[in-house]
Amino acid sequence: MDSYTGGALAWLAQGAASNLLERLVDRALDGPPQLPAWPRPGRTPAGTAEISVRQHLTTKVRTPVILTLQEAGGRTGTVFSVMLGHTTRVALPGGDYFGAAMVVDPLRRRGPTLQGIGWARLTVAAHRTSPVVIPAQRPTAPVLLGLGLRKPDGTPLFRL
């Protein structure tokens, strides 16, 4: 994992460490999601990104995904709630982005279980639709430690 990828995933992990995680999972499970929107207009004309998160596990249960988009080289991003296997359309200013996804199983009794993590780079062309699939794979303990997926008290944020 390069430093760019690691930095973006660490940003996602820091956001998930707050109570944001519970709110995002609840929002994804509550029903049809609101249409995601990029927080500010860009310098270039907008395009559309069609983002799907896929995982090798086939499940018939609605599984929430926490998806973040970050401008290339940026230090902040925007977080969305989506469902595994569904396609989300987001209007974005043209440019290069990084998408990271965490597939969460909130129904486990001892707290949320991280089922998958993945990332992909995407380029959004002005006035065009740019499809991207983020492949999520089962996380490993070293990856989680490297991302700092811990609550403020030091306990793990997710179970594997």
Backbone hydrogen bonds, N-H to C=O, Kabsch-Sander energy under -0.5 kcal/mol:
donor,donor_aa,acceptor,acceptor_aa,energy
6,G,2,D,-2.8
7,G,3,S,-2.4
8,A,4,Y,-2.0
9,L,5,T,-2.4
10,A,6,G,-2.2
11,W,7,G,-2.0
12,L,8,A,-2.0
13,A,9,L,-2.6
14,Q,10,A,-2.5
15,G,11,W,-1.9
16,A,12,L,-2.2
17,A,13,A,-1.5
18,S,15,G,-0.9
21,L,16,A,-0.6
21,L,18,S,-1.4
23,R,19,N,-1.7
24,L,20,L,-2.7
25,V,21,L,-2.4
26,D,22,E,-2.6
27,R,23,R,-2.4
28,A,24,L,-2.1
29,L,25,V,-2.0
30,D,26,D,-1.8
31,G,27,R,-0.5
38,W,91,A,-0.8
47,G,92,L,-3.2
48,T,128,R,-2.9
49,A,90,V,-2.9
50,E,48,T,-0.5
50,E,130,S,-1.9
51,I,49,A,-0.7
51,I,88,T,-3.1
52,S,132,V,-2.1
53,V,86,H,-0.7
54,R,52,S,-0.5
54,R,134,I,-2.0
56,H,136,A,-0.7
59,T,57,L,-0.6
65,V,82,V,-2.9
66,I,102,M,-2.6
67,L,65,V,-0.7
67,L,80,F,-2.6
68,T,100,A,-2.7
69,L,78,T,-2.5
70,Q,98,F,-2.1
71,E,76,T,-0.5
72,A,96,D,-2.5
74,G,71,E,-2.6
78,T,69,L,-2.4
80,F,67,L,-3.6
82,V,65,V,-2.5
82,V,80,F,-0.5
84,L,63,T,-3.0
85,G,53,V,-2.2
86,H,83,M,-1.8
88,T,51,I,-2.8
90,V,49,A,-2.4
90,V,88,T,-0.5
91,A,36,P,-0.5
92,L,47,G,-2.4
92,L,90,V,-0.5
94,G,45,P,-1.7
95,G,124,V,-2.1
97,Y,122,L,-3.1
98,F,70,Q,-2.5
99,G,120,A,-3.2
100,A,68,T,-2.2
101,A,118,G,-3.0
102,M,66,I,-2.0
103,V,116,G,-2.8
104,V,64,P,-2.3
104,V,102,M,-0.6
105,D,113,T,-3.0
108,R,105,D,-0.8
111,G,108,R,-1.2
113,T,105,D,-2.0
114,L,159,R,-2.5
115,Q,103,V,-2.6
115,Q,113,T,-0.8
116,G,103,V,-1.5
117,I,137,Q,-2.3
118,G,101,A,-2.2
120,A,99,G,-2.5
122,L,97,Y,-2.4
124,V,95,G,-3.2
124,V,122,L,-0.5
125,A,123,T,-0.6
127,H,46,A,-2.8
128,R,125,A,-1.6
130,S,48,T,-3.4
130,S,128,R,-0.5
132,V,50,E,-2.7
134,I,52,S,-3.2
136,A,54,R,-3.3
136,A,134,I,-0.5
137,Q,117,I,-2.2
144,L,140,T,-2.1
145,L,141,A,-2.5
146,G,142,P,-2.3
147,L,143,V,-1.7
148,G,144,L,-0.9
148,G,145,L,-0.5
149,L,144,L,-1.8
150,R,148,G,-2.4
151,K,155,T,-3.1
154,G,151,K,-2.4
157,L,149,L,-1.8
159,R,112,P,-1.8
